[in-house]
């Protein structure tokens, strides 16, 4: 058995963990909307007769404690005409859909999305069409959602049966406008000029909204250029990264190292843009698309229905560890997506099952709240290539790379009132496929573990990394127990666990 050590000082704070890092994403792609969250014609009694929302899906999503849902894309938004999706359903036009080469019925639109968000107790987050859309369309959408005036689109909302404004706070200035697959791809300079004018106009109509600039990966020149122009008018900068396995567990579970490095670089680019513009305001990261996704294994144009295994669950836990460790810079993160499409939940007309990735999401969202702690981990590291490959190319075998790819991957939060008995919650992923670790957990120097208190353990593990879940067959799930703690914990090979320790000031 190998050894590793976790050092935790509850007095060393990174930042408060923002609950919005556990947000979701619903796009008109595959079966995310139709047959996923919305299934009004379900023949098995699984849909709310008034709203058409799947009640079993709503219950499973509520357990994930999702604070925000992003909508309607994703690539879909770049040719989406929002006006098609409001008003009497029999009058809504059916349109060709260019992102995923399907047809869009428009039976689910803005008002249905707002109904979904309210049913979930979540805030809506709208991504604007900066491909085929115009500034006039964007202003009309904002007016429809947020205005209480007697103007055209606010009156349209009321005529459609929604008297009160929706007060949508979060508005994104386009999606992946840098990408060649995008309808209306632009250069960073052209996008920045256009987005600046959109931002000014949108803020004139509703100064209370929060705007998100369209970033790339956080480490691209696109991010530098767009931040330099848009920092004065935005509140968040969006970045997207997906990681893939290529059939190799260590590649899969160490992929999130790319996100950690990207966040470090993005933080510096934000600071540089603020210095150059003389700004004194917060700009943080909205990581509004992330996940494990192999587009060869689950092509987007075929619905991207990944069937996740235990290795993928450990990769998702590693992703979430990154967001907790980087709580000072990432304030919103949206897993892509929420139902059926590269999702923790898969439905059929008769029911659903929770994928392996559901359980780390559920544990983080419900337990890893509080103050992110600056921790130190001594552990062997993985030193081979990762995907995205740029991390390995830049840092392979260097100390910095090995810091990001330790086999024992950890985040920790302090939960409770300062000065009183509190809890330190430690999320541990053992990314090694075969090796278990004996892991001493050192807490101090001004805090100590409460003597005699048992430690609660929430564990996600199975014998094989290939184990997965299916309808009525759940191999991978959370197991809860309490254990006596003697200062060290035996972490199984290929496992994820959250340990809840009671601590008090010395």
Buried (B, 14 or more C-beta within 10 A) or exposed (E): EBEBBBBBBBBBBBBBBBBBBBBBBBBBBBBBBBBBBBBBEBEEEBBBEEBBBBBBBBEBBEEBBBBBBBBBBBBBBBBBBBBBBBBEBEEBEEBEBBBBEBEBBBBBBBBBBBBBBEBBEBBBBBBBBBBBBEBEBBBBBBBBBBBEEEEEBBBBBBEBEBEEBBBBBBBBBBBBBBBEEBBBBBEBEEBBEBBBEBBEBBBEBBEEBBBBBBBBBBBBEBBBBBBBBBBBBBBBBBBBBBBBBEEBBBBBBBBBBBBBBBBBBBBBBBBBBBEEBEBEEEBBBBBBBBBBBBBEBBEBEEBBBBEBBBBBBBBBBBBBBBBBBBBBBBBBBBBBBBBBBBBBBBBEEEBBBBBBBBBBBBBBBBBBBBBBBBBEBEBBBBBEBBBBEBBBEEBBEEEEBBBBBBBBBBBBBBBBEEEEEBBBBBBBBBBBBEBBBEBBBBBBEEBEBEEEBBBBBBBBBBEEBEBBBEEEEBBBBBEEEEEEBEEBBEBBBBBBBBBBBBBBEE
